Amino acid sequence: MVTSANRIGAIGFVVRDFAGNIILAGARRFLSIVAPIAIEALELRTLMEEVLLTGYKDIICEGDCQILINIVNSSSSNNRDAGVVFEDILNLIFHFSEIRFLYVNRKNNWVAHLMAKKAFVDDCFCGSHYYVMDWLTQMC
């Protein structure tokens, strides 16, 4: 999610294991973001980095940006708005035992979308996985 007026991008992510259990959730803000594809790529890279810190090696990444999912699944991109971030994502893939990237429409990705909205207005929300998980438990 990007606001063009102040050029801030916010992300929200929920990570589940193959059994569907939530293993991690988080939110972040990024300054000076203009292209929506760039914030989507930053979201995926952040999610992957955070998961690796937990020790999980088998995940499914769902996202509502079909262009990004297609780029990652094809392992190539010439997108100038997020090219370096795409390269980071492709390099991170090799740290996982099993990782899948699936497209879901926004209606099915509503939790991450709400988390990104909250990240715009709540500084504490972006700083603590525990705060995000508590909020998520109350919302769902």
NORHU-V230276 format. One record per backbone hydrogen bond with DSSP energy under -1.0 kcal/mol. NH is the residue of the N-H (numbers start at 1). CO is the residue of the C=O. E is the energy in kcal/mol with one decimal. If there is no record, write none. Layout:
NH:CO:E ; NH:CO:E
This chain:
3:8:-2.3 ; 7:3:-1.0 ; 9:30:-3.2 ; 10:1:-2.8 ; 11:28:-2.7 ; 13:26:-2.7 ; 15:24:-3.5 ; 17:21:-2.3 ; 20:17:-1.9 ; 23:15:-3.1 ; 24:15:-1.4 ; 26:13:-2.2 ; 28:11:-1.6 ; 30:9:-3.3 ; 32:7:-1.1 ; 33:7:-1.7 ; 39:35:-1.4 ; 40:36:-2.1 ; 41:37:-2.2 ; 42:38:-2.4 ; 43:39:-2.2 ; 44:40:-2.0 ; 45:41:-2.6 ; 46:42:-2.6 ; 47:43:-2.6 ; 48:44:-2.4 ; 49:45:-2.5 ; 50:46:-2.7 ; 51:47:-2.4 ; 52:48:-2.2 ; 53:49:-1.4 ; 54:51:-1.1 ; 59:98:-2.1 ; 61:100:-3.8 ; 63:102:-2.1 ; 69:65:-2.2 ; 70:66:-2.6 ; 71:67:-2.2 ; 72:68:-2.7 ; 73:69:-2.5 ; 74:70:-1.7 ; 76:71:-1.4 ; 86:82:-2.5 ; 87:83:-2.0 ; 88:84:-2.0 ; 89:85:-2.4 ; 90:86:-2.6 ; 91:87:-2.0 ; 92:88:-2.2 ; 93:89:-1.6 ; 95:92:-2.1 ; 96:93:-1.8 ; 97:57:-1.5 ; 98:57:-2.1 ; 100:59:-1.6 ; 102:61:-3.1 ; 104:63:-2.4 ; 108:105:-1.4 ; 109:106:-1.2 ; 113:109:-1.7 ; 114:110:-2.5 ; 115:111:-2.3 ; 116:112:-2.1 ; 117:113:-2.0 ; 118:114:-2.3 ; 119:115:-2.1 ; 120:116:-1.1 ; 122:118:-1.5 ; 132:128:-1.9 ; 133:129:-2.8 ; 134:130:-2.4 ; 135:131:-2.4 ; 136:132:-2.8 ; 137:133:-2.3 ; 138:134:-1.8 ; 139:135:-2.0 ; 140:136:-2.1
